């Protein structure tokens, strides 16, 4: 692994293999491997995609979107990207991932700043995120491995889809679509939004909901900060519904990871994760009924 990282980095930077060292692995990702490497006195991050990640991520699409948002200055600068392997080398940004901070709530203004810079940019992603079609694709990948979704999942999906007319009325803007706090870095001079694997045009409330990936209460506290005012009922409803959708989506991804052996490989109980996501989806759908 270290040899691959060093040799690829050396070629990408045009330096000698001996000039590159692997400093340490960044923790936090559920499948991708991320390393900090040094070369000629400068630091970079090197990504090695997880097993079968190409099933859920179009690398050409990812590269297109990284290039589209490059001028916003909210991502770490891309140096090298191989769309076949998914290997990615980027400049390292100094800062602390919001997910590693004891008080993420105290940085919500910075999160709002970086998301508004994206959402209000007027840019358009290469394609729409396409949540409904994406969910069907993820379901199909699980079915191809021999899995049959149970009645609870089918019911919850139908409940979510009953809100589709409501959700489809809102304007789509360029979104990150995985803006969980582990992908937000609070830098010394500005916040950064990293990891653009799922970028696409979508309802901006989807990104607000993503902020609550680990703790949904954080998304509810973030919403008025993002809006700059007291939220309306329909805005709360959108956040609850999109968080429910995300749980249905990641339920399928967790099932897929379980079925290809990643639970054993990574020491993560993806079957348990899938079950938890389904329970959360039900919780958030019920929460949406308040509005």
PyMOL commands that set and color helices and strands:
alter all, ss='L'
color gray80, all
select helices_A, chain A and resi 2-13+17-19+53-55+59-72+98-100+104-119+131-144+151-161+164-167+181-183+204-210+216-227+233-259+262-266+270-288
alter helices_A, ss='H'
color red, helices_A
select strands_A, chain A and resi 20-26+33-39+42-48+78-81+88-91+95-97+173-175+184-187+191-193+200-202
alter strands_A, ss='S'
color yellow, strands_A
deselect
rebuild
show_as cartoon
